[in-house]
C-alpha cells in the first residue's frame, strides 16, 4: 500500500491514515527510483504557497529520524506516526531541496553541485522560515501537532539543523552493520534501474551520491581516506554500503542533549520501553498507540548471513561494529578473495 500504510494502521488509526496519505501525496515529493514523479511540480508549487500564507506559528521543534538507510528508519517513523500528536514525513527531501538548493546528493531534483555536510554557517533565517512554514502548513492540513521527519542523511548535517531549529530532537536508529549492508545491497539490486540513458539506484543518479560521498566524506575519515582512489572506482554494492554505514555510524557517535540513539534490535525486542523513552525525550505526551501498532506489525528480520568485503575495508568495518555495540557480528565479516571481485 502507498504511504507506508497497512491494514492494521488503517483499522486502528483511520484519522491518522488520512493525514499520512495527505503527507505522502502533497508534501514529500517523489525521488529517483519511485513512480509518480509527475507530481513534483505540484509539490514545489505547494511549498511556494506555504511560504506566502501563514498557517500558524512556524515549527521550531521537529523530531528528526537519522542514521543509515535500511536500519529501521521507516519502521520507526511509521510507528511514531501512530502517536496522536505526530505527523510522519517520510524523507521529504524535495522540501529540503526547496529550502536549500545545494543539499540534493541523490540528484532527484537537480544535478547542480551538492554537499553531504552542512553546518551552522549554511543555515539562514530564510531557510529556517521556509522549512518552518512548510512544517506548519503540514500540521495545519493534517491537524497534527508535532512533525516527525525521517531523513537519514541529516546525520551529517546536525549543526545545520540545530541552527535552523533550536528545539529539534534527533533520534538516531542503529542496526547491526552486517544486516544493514546486506539489506542495502539487496535493495539496490532490486530497485536500481536504467531510465533515459541514466542509472538510478541507491547511489544516486549515475553514481552521484557515491562519488560525492567519496570526495567529501571518505576524504575526511582517517581510516578510509587512504582508500579514496580505490573506493572511487568501486562498484560493489556491499563495499559501498559498508562505507556508508561506517561514515553514518561514526557521524552519530557523539553525546548531545538533543540526540537519542536507539538500536533497531532493542526496538523490536522491547517496543513499549524504547518508544516510551523516545516519547519522553521528544516531549510527546505518553501514548500506548505507537507500541500497540508496533507489536502488531513488527517482525524482526533474522541475521542475514555472512558479508564479504574488499580486504582493505574489513578492519575499519569491524572496528566500527565494535564501537557501535555489535562486536559479535565481526565473526560474520569475511575478506573477499581478490579473484572474486566484480
Secondary structure by P-SEA (a helix, b strand, c coil): ccccccaaaaaacaaaaaaaaaaaccccccccccccccaaaaaaaaaaaaaaccccccccbbbbbbcccccaaaaaaaaaaacccbbbbccaaaaaaaacccccccccccccccccccccccccaaaaaaaaaaaaaaaaaacccccbbbbccccccaaaaaaacccbbbbbbbccaaaaaaaaaaaaaaccccccccccccccccaaaaaaaaacccccccccccaaaaaaacccaaaaaaaaaaaaaaaaccccccbbbbbaaaaaacaaaaaaaaaaaacccccaaaaaaaaacbbbbcccccccccccaaaaaaaaaaaacccccccccccccccccc
